[in-house]
Structures are given as C-alpha cells and as structure tokens.
Amino acid sequence: MAKQPKQEPSSKKVVKNAQSYLKYSGMAFQMAAILIVGALAGRELDERYQTERPYFTLILVIFAIIGAFYLTLKDFIFAPSAQGKDEPSSTDHVDKT
C-alpha cells in the first residue's frame, strides 16, 4: 500500500488552535496576576497595621483564589459557542415608534 502524503491543516484550524492557546495562556496570566495582587495587598496591610500574624495576607489570598477560580470557570462555562456572539445584532437597534 502506498503512503498517503500528510495534508496540511487548514488555515481555519490553525487559527482556531492559536486562539485557544492564547485564550488559555491569557487565563493563566490573569489568575497569576490576581493572586499576586491579593498577596501583595495583604502583606502591605499586615505591615501597615502591624498584625501579629499575616491575617490580611491570608484573607486576601483566599479571596483572590476564589475570584480567580470564578473568572476562570466563568470563561469555561459561558464561552461563546461561535464568534460574533458578543457583538450586538442589527435587530438590537430597531426603533419601535
């Protein structure tokens, strides 16, 4: 049997794959930024109020984790199934006078 040459992936598949990589890497950076901001803000509050233990850091990091998971899950669950869903359609601006 003769080997069939590999077909190049279509440009739409390549673009779609690149978009998903960018989306998920962006989500990782977003999560990291939220956690870093929460930890730094908590540390600053602990230093300002001279707490015995890092209570503010702990509380803000917990809130940051919850917020980061919420935003990530929101992006997974409510992701638009097709491009253009975020844009208003032409029927949204109809005058009913």
C-alpha positions as CSV (number, residue, x, y, z in Angstrom):
1,M,0.0,0.0,0.0
2,A,1.2,3.4,-0.9
3,K,1.6,6.0,1.8
4,Q,-0.6,9.0,1.5
5,P,1.1,12.3,2.0
6,K,0.1,14.2,5.1
7,Q,-2.3,17.0,4.4
8,E,-1.5,20.5,5.7
9,P,-4.0,21.6,8.3
10,S,-6.5,24.1,7.0
11,S,-5.8,27.7,8.0
12,K,-9.1,27.9,9.9
13,K,-7.9,25.0,12.2
14,V,-4.5,26.7,12.7
15,V,-6.2,30.0,13.6
16,K,-8.7,28.3,16.0
17,N,-5.9,26.3,17.7
18,A,-3.8,29.5,18.1
19,Q,-6.8,31.4,19.5
20,S,-7.4,28.7,22.1
21,Y,-3.7,28.6,23.2
22,L,-3.8,32.4,23.5
23,K,-7.1,32.2,25.5
24,Y,-5.8,29.7,28.0
25,S,-2.4,31.2,28.4
26,G,-4.2,34.6,29.0
27,M,-6.3,32.9,31.6
28,A,-3.2,31.6,33.4
29,F,-1.6,35.1,33.5
30,Q,-4.9,36.5,34.7
31,M,-5.0,34.0,37.6
32,A,-1.4,34.7,38.5
33,A,-1.9,38.5,38.5
34,I,-5.0,38.2,40.7
35,L,-3.1,36.0,43.2
36,I,0.0,38.3,43.2
37,V,-2.2,41.4,43.8
38,G,-4.0,39.8,46.6
39,A,-0.8,38.6,48.3
40,L,1.0,42.0,47.9
41,A,-2.1,43.9,49.2
42,G,-2.4,41.6,52.2
43,R,1.2,41.9,53.0
44,E,1.0,45.7,52.8
45,L,-2.0,45.8,55.1
46,D,-0.3,43.5,57.6
47,E,2.8,45.8,57.7
48,R,0.6,48.9,58.0
49,Y,-1.5,47.6,60.9
50,Q,1.4,45.5,62.4
51,T,-0.6,42.4,62.9
52,E,0.8,39.6,65.0
53,R,0.2,37.1,62.2
54,P,-0.4,37.7,58.5
55,Y,-4.2,37.7,58.7
56,F,-4.8,40.2,55.9
57,T,-2.5,38.3,53.6
58,L,-4.3,35.1,54.3
59,I,-7.8,36.6,53.9
60,L,-6.9,38.4,50.7
61,V,-5.2,35.4,49.1
62,I,-8.2,33.3,49.9
63,F,-10.5,35.9,48.2
64,A,-8.0,36.1,45.3
65,I,-8.2,32.3,44.8
66,I,-12.0,32.4,44.9
67,G,-12.1,35.3,42.4
68,A,-9.5,33.7,40.1
69,F,-11.4,30.4,40.0
70,Y,-14.7,32.3,39.5
71,L,-13.3,34.2,36.5
72,T,-11.7,31.1,35.0
73,L,-14.8,28.9,35.4
74,K,-17.0,31.7,34.0
75,D,-14.8,31.8,30.9
76,F,-15.1,28.0,30.5
77,I,-18.8,27.7,31.2
78,F,-20.1,30.8,29.4
79,A,-17.7,30.8,26.5
80,P,-19.4,31.9,23.3
81,S,-20.0,28.9,21.0
82,A,-19.4,31.0,17.9
83,Q,-17.5,34.1,17.1
84,G,-19.6,37.3,16.9
85,K,-21.9,36.4,19.7
86,D,-20.6,39.3,21.8
87,E,-21.4,41.9,19.1
88,P,-25.0,43.2,19.0
89,S,-27.0,42.1,16.0
90,S,-28.6,44.5,13.6
91,T,-32.0,43.9,15.1
92,D,-31.0,45.1,18.5
93,H,-31.2,48.7,17.4
94,V,-34.7,48.7,15.9
95,D,-36.9,51.7,16.7
96,K,-40.4,50.8,17.8
97,T,-42.1,54.1,17.2
